[in-house]
Amino acid sequence: MSSASAAERPGRTMASEMAEQPAVLRRILEEGAPRIFATAQAIAARSPRFVLLTARGTSDHAALYAKYLLEIQLGLPCGLTSMSTTTAYSARPVFRDVLVITVSQSGGSPDLVASTRAAREAGAITLAVTNNPDSPLAAVSEHHIDVLAGPEKALPATKTYTASLLALYLLVQGLQSVDGTAAARPVVDLAGEVIGRGAEVRRLASRYRFAERMVVTSRGYGYPTAKEAALKLMETSYIPALAYSGADLLHGPLAMVDNISPVIAVVTSGCGGEALQPVLDRLRGRGADLFVVGPGPQVDAASSGFVLPTEGVLEELQPILEILPLQLLAYEITLARGQDPDAPRALAKVTQTR
């Protein structure tokens, strides 16, 4: 292939940015971790009693991951912000002793900026987690964490998502006065190993080229991965993909699952994976077209899936690895359907919501 034709190849930017993820994760651990720890210590000194997480889209899934971390590891009650209460209804809440964490790739969406500004004026401790330290969001926040992903040009977010997960993990460890870099370090090389298995994912993707809808499910730390995977499938290949907690799936949506609607199950090795087992049993009982991303025994039992290298990786760090084959899957399905994953229709990199 000539250099000119390579430059015109659909999806080249998304592919390049997916491939950068191991380097980005390493950069966070080597360059960003000390600043994240210092920020966490400054916040911990003020003893927040409640956490509100503010985000949209892919960043909302990173925020949901942080919610699991904060509730499980710190016992802090967490909620997801309803931004329209301040931006549309002009409510003036009381946020004393509340930590407001706003996650945004660009830090430029007006509603995120306005909501964070209102929270700070209402007495909150405000923290922005972005890929742009010069953004309006960083400017209105008391504290800022740069996820150090570098410019992200493809419309589907990939490297900023995994960078946000790692930055949030280190933040939560720092809030406990723990340096999380040693526990996270194995993820860097394993991420490179997973990204290097693109040909394996390409073969798997062919079965979903003509899918009319998909369901993605998980529990615990894997649930944000399920939501992010569904978003990636929808925004790149335009396949309607519904994400459910395994528990919610059993409360009604299971009725729509049949043997021609693919189901992707994200199985962590740990409590979340154990909680998902009854759901997997029900799906197999319905003859679902089940694809499992998780440890070897789970994939072997499903007879179809992607074996994730999880040995020695804490359950709470596995989402950084879990999303990688699903990013690749969305990318490969999109190419197989004759579309360009770099430029989904009707989308912009910075969404101007208010």
Buried (B, 14 or more C-beta within 10 A) or exposed (E): EEEEEEEEEBBBBBBBBBBBBBBBBBBBBEEBBEBBBEBBEBBBEEEBEBBBBBBBBBBBBBBBBBBBBBEBBBEBEBEEBBBEBBBEEEEEBEBEEBBBBBBBBBBBBBBBBBBBBBBBEBEBBBBBBBBBBEBBBBBBBBBBBBBBBBEBEBBBBBBBBBBBBBBBBBBBBBBEEBBBBEBBEBBBEBBBEBBEBBEBBBEBBEBBBEBEEBBBBBBBBBBBBBBBBBBBBBBBBBBEBBBBBBBBBBEEEBEEBEEEBBBBBBBBBBEBBEBBBEBBEBBBEBEBBBBBBBBBEBBEBBEEBBBBBBEEBBBBBBBBBBBBBBBBBBBBBBBBBEBBBBBBEEEEEBBEEE
